[in-house]
Amino acid sequence: MPERAGTYVAVSGDEVVGFASHGPSRNDSTLGELFTIYVLPDAWGAGVGRALMRETLARLRTHGFDEAVLWVLEDNPRTRRFYELAGWRADGGVTDGEWLGVVVREVRYRIDLR
């Protein structure tokens, strides 16, 4: 695992219900990046995602990052709203990629950690 990176797991009873991972940005090592955050649908609305987000942002700050980015599918309104409620904002960055043979567009979000 690269220095200044981490993965956090949310557990309910004996079940993993979510996880998040972060580290230096793949495109600019002066920025932090939220690589992934995932919560099982059965745990949606229970605060798991918010707790994982709080921990991830706190760790990015602890690792000395002043800003962080993430990439999200453009056509994913639920997840985009979750990020926006957590303080992230689309910054105009876009990229097209292929997922399972389908071209998809991702948009970049950014957050000030200061």
C-alpha positions as CSV (number, residue, x, y, z in Angstrom):
1,M,0.0,0.0,0.0
2,P,1.4,3.4,-0.9
3,E,2.5,5.7,1.9
4,R,-0.4,8.0,3.0
5,A,-3.1,5.5,1.8
6,G,-5.7,3.6,3.7
7,T,-8.7,1.4,3.5
8,Y,-11.5,1.4,6.1
9,V,-14.2,-1.3,6.6
10,A,-17.6,-0.8,8.2
11,V,-18.9,-3.9,10.1
12,S,-22.3,-4.6,11.5
13,G,-22.3,-7.7,13.7
14,D,-20.3,-10.2,11.7
15,E,-21.0,-8.7,8.3
16,V,-18.9,-6.2,6.3
17,V,-21.4,-3.6,5.1
18,G,-19.1,-1.1,3.5
19,F,-15.6,0.1,2.8
20,A,-13.6,3.1,1.5
21,S,-10.1,3.6,0.3
22,H,-7.9,6.6,-0.3
23,G,-4.4,7.7,-1.1
24,P,-2.4,10.1,-3.2
25,S,-4.1,11.0,-6.4
26,R,-3.2,8.9,-9.4
27,N,-2.8,12.1,-11.5
28,D,-1.3,14.5,-9.0
29,S,0.5,13.3,-5.9
30,T,0.0,16.7,-4.2
31,L,-3.8,15.9,-4.0
32,G,-5.5,13.2,-2.0
33,E,-8.0,10.9,-3.8
34,L,-11.0,9.0,-2.6
35,F,-10.6,5.9,-4.8
36,T,-13.7,4.1,-3.7
37,I,-16.5,4.1,-1.2
38,Y,-19.2,1.4,-1.2
39,V,-22.0,0.5,1.1
40,L,-24.3,-2.5,0.8
41,P,-27.8,-1.4,-0.3
42,D,-29.3,-3.0,2.9
43,A,-27.2,-0.5,4.9
44,W,-28.1,2.6,2.9
45,G,-29.6,5.3,5.1
46,A,-28.0,4.0,8.3
47,G,-25.1,6.4,8.3
48,V,-22.5,3.9,7.2
49,G,-21.5,5.9,4.1
50,R,-21.3,9.2,6.1
51,A,-19.1,7.6,8.7
52,L,-16.8,6.2,6.1
53,M,-16.6,9.6,4.4
54,R,-15.8,11.4,7.7
55,E,-13.0,8.9,8.5
56,T,-11.6,9.1,5.0
57,L,-11.6,13.0,4.9
58,A,-10.0,13.0,8.4
59,R,-7.3,10.7,7.3
60,L,-6.6,12.6,4.2
61,R,-6.1,15.7,6.3
62,T,-3.9,13.8,8.7
63,H,-1.8,12.7,5.8
64,G,-1.2,16.4,4.9
65,F,-3.5,16.8,1.9
66,D,-5.1,20.2,1.5
67,E,-7.4,19.1,-1.3
68,A,-8.8,15.8,-2.6
69,V,-10.5,14.5,-5.7
70,L,-12.6,11.6,-6.7
71,W,-14.1,10.3,-10.0
72,V,-17.7,9.2,-10.3
73,L,-19.9,8.1,-13.2
74,E,-21.6,11.0,-14.8
75,D,-24.9,9.0,-14.9
76,N,-25.0,8.2,-11.2
77,P,-27.2,10.8,-9.6
78,R,-27.6,9.1,-6.2
79,T,-23.9,8.8,-5.6
80,R,-23.2,12.3,-6.9
81,R,-25.8,13.7,-4.5
82,F,-24.1,11.8,-1.6
83,Y,-20.8,13.4,-2.5
84,E,-22.3,16.9,-2.9
85,L,-24.0,16.6,0.6
86,A,-20.5,15.7,2.0
87,G,-19.1,18.9,0.5
88,W,-17.6,17.7,-2.8
89,R,-18.1,19.8,-5.9
90,A,-17.7,18.9,-9.6
91,D,-14.7,20.8,-10.9
92,G,-15.1,20.4,-14.6
93,G,-12.8,17.5,-15.1
94,V,-14.1,14.7,-17.3
95,T,-12.8,11.5,-18.8
96,D,-14.3,8.7,-20.9
97,G,-13.5,5.1,-20.3
98,E,-14.8,1.7,-21.1
99,W,-16.6,-0.5,-18.5
100,L,-17.7,-4.0,-19.6
101,G,-17.6,-2.9,-23.2
102,V,-19.6,0.3,-22.7
103,V,-18.2,3.7,-23.0
104,V,-18.8,5.7,-19.8
105,R,-18.1,9.2,-18.8
106,E,-16.7,10.0,-15.4
107,V,-16.7,13.5,-13.8
108,R,-14.2,14.7,-11.3
109,Y,-15.2,16.1,-7.9
110,R,-12.9,18.1,-5.6
111,I,-13.0,19.1,-1.9
112,D,-11.0,21.6,0.1
113,L,-9.7,19.8,3.2
114,R,-8.3,22.9,5.0
